Every structure is written in structure tokens, then in C-alpha cells.
């Protein structure tokens, strides 16, 4: 049996975190949680997850600054990131793409769409040289 993939959820909304955790664990994923940007960066370095689900609007570092810091670090720059956010910013999706974020899912999210994005992000091999 394949090892369980570890997913880091970085979001300050505890209800969202709980729903994501239950949903992902029911599909066989291990989850770890951070409730703000600074804690998220720390946990990404400490736990080396297979994937990160990241909110944009949160305390101690918004999702964009967190994604930038993770992409700058050799230890975390290859971890795929999916934004799961209710951010009203008009250019948020464009900014996310510029940072190399794999998928951009708006809250309230469709659970099937989310799980499909998680599966595809974990399967997708990075192109050589990235």
C-alpha cells in the first residue's frame, strides 16, 4: 500500500479547517494544520507535506506572502500549493498563477472539485528544471 500523503492546511477559519480535515482524511490523506501564515511556513519546513492548501486572507502573513516565502526556500519550493479562498481581490487568481500556485478554488468550494484538484496536484510531476 502506498504511504499516506501529508497535506498541510493553512487557514484561520477553524470551521473550514475542520471540514477540509474531515474530507481529506476520509480519502486517506494525513493532514496537518496551521492557523496563520507564520505558523504555516514553520509547519511546511518542519513537516515537508506533499501538498499545501492555503487561504489568502489571514493574520501573520497573507497567502501571497506565504506562497512567496515557500517558493523561495529550497526545502519547500517544490511543494504544490492550492489556494482555497474567499478573497474578494479581483486579481487574486492572476497573482496566484504568477506565484506558481497549481489551482485556485473559491470558497464556498465544491468538495468534488477540491478533491479532484488535490488528486491532480499530487499526481502532477514538475517539469525538469523547476
C-alpha positions in Angstrom: 0.0 0.0 0.0 1.3 3.5 -0.9 2.2 5.7 2.0 -0.4 8.2 3.1 0.2 11.7 1.6 0.6 14.5 4.0 -1.4 17.7 3.3 -0.8 21.0 5.2 -3.9 23.2 5.6 -3.1 26.9 6.3 -6.3 28.8 7.1 -7.5 30.9 10.0 -11.2 29.8 9.8 -11.5 26.8 12.1 -14.7 25.6 10.6 -13.1 25.5 7.2 -10.1 23.7 8.6 -12.3 21.1 10.3 -14.3 20.5 7.1 -11.2 20.2 5.0 -9.5 17.9 7.5 -12.5 15.5 7.7 -12.9 15.5 3.9 -9.2 14.8 3.2 -8.8 12.2 6.0 -11.9 10.3 4.7 -10.0 9.9 1.4 -6.9 8.6 3.2 -4.7 11.7 3.4 -2.9 12.7 6.6 -3.5 16.4 7.5 -1.6 18.9 9.5 -2.9 22.4 10.3 -1.6 25.9 10.7 -3.9 28.8 11.6 -1.8 31.7 10.3 0.8 32.5 7.7 3.9 32.4 10.1 2.8 29.1 11.6 2.1 27.7 8.1 5.7 28.5 6.9 7.1 26.9 10.0 5.0 23.8 9.6 5.8 23.4 5.9 9.5 23.4 6.7 9.1 21.1 9.7 6.7 18.6 8.2 7.6 18.6 4.5 4.0 18.0 3.3 3.2 16.6 -0.2 0.7 19.5 -0.8 -0.4 22.7 0.8 -3.9 24.1 0.9 -3.6 27.8 1.5 -6.0 30.7 2.3 -5.2 34.2 1.1 -6.7 36.4 3.9 -5.3 35.5 7.3 -3.3 37.0 10.1 0.5 36.8 10.4 1.2 36.7 6.6 -1.4 36.5 3.8 -1.4 33.7 1.4 0.5 35.5 -1.2 3.4 36.3 1.1 3.3 32.7 2.4 3.4 31.3 -1.1 6.4 33.6 -2.0 8.4 32.5 1.1 7.7 28.8 0.4 8.8 29.2 -3.3 12.0 31.0 -2.2 13.1 28.2 0.1 14.9 25.1 -1.3 13.2 22.9 1.3 9.7 23.9 0.3 9.8 25.3 -3.3 8.7 22.0 -5.0 5.6 21.5 -2.8 2.5 22.2 -4.8 0.1 24.8 -3.5 -3.6 25.1 -3.9 -5.3 28.4 -2.9 -8.7 27.8 -1.2 -10.0 31.2 -0.5 -12.9 33.6 -0.2 -10.7 36.6 -1.1 -12.6 39.3 -3.0 -9.5 40.6 -4.7 -10.1 40.9 -8.4 -6.7 40.0 -9.5 -6.1 37.3 -6.8 -6.2 34.4 -9.3 -3.8 36.1 -11.6 -1.3 36.8 -8.8 -1.6 33.2 -7.6 -0.7 31.9 -11.1 2.3 34.2 -11.2 3.5 32.6 -8.0 3.1 29.1 -9.5 0.1 28.1 -7.5 -1.4 24.9 -9.0 -5.1 25.6 -8.5 -7.3 28.4 -7.3 -10.5 27.3 -5.6 -13.1 29.8 -4.4 -15.0 29.4 -1.1 -17.5 28.2 -0.7 -15.9 25.3 -2.5 -17.3 22.3 -4.3 -16.0 19.2 -2.4 -15.7 17.2 -5.6 -13.7 20.0 -7.3 -11.4 20.3 -4.3 -10.7 16.6 -4.0 -10.1 16.4 -7.8 -7.6 19.4 -7.6 -5.8 17.7 -4.7 -5.5 14.4 -6.6 -4.3 16.1 -9.7 -1.8 18.4 -7.9 -0.3 15.3 -6.1 -0.1 13.3 -9.4 1.4 16.1 -11.5 5.1 15.8 -12.0 7.0 19.0 -12.1 8.7 19.8 -15.4 12.5 19.4 -15.4 14.4 22.4 -14.2 11.7 23.8 -11.8 
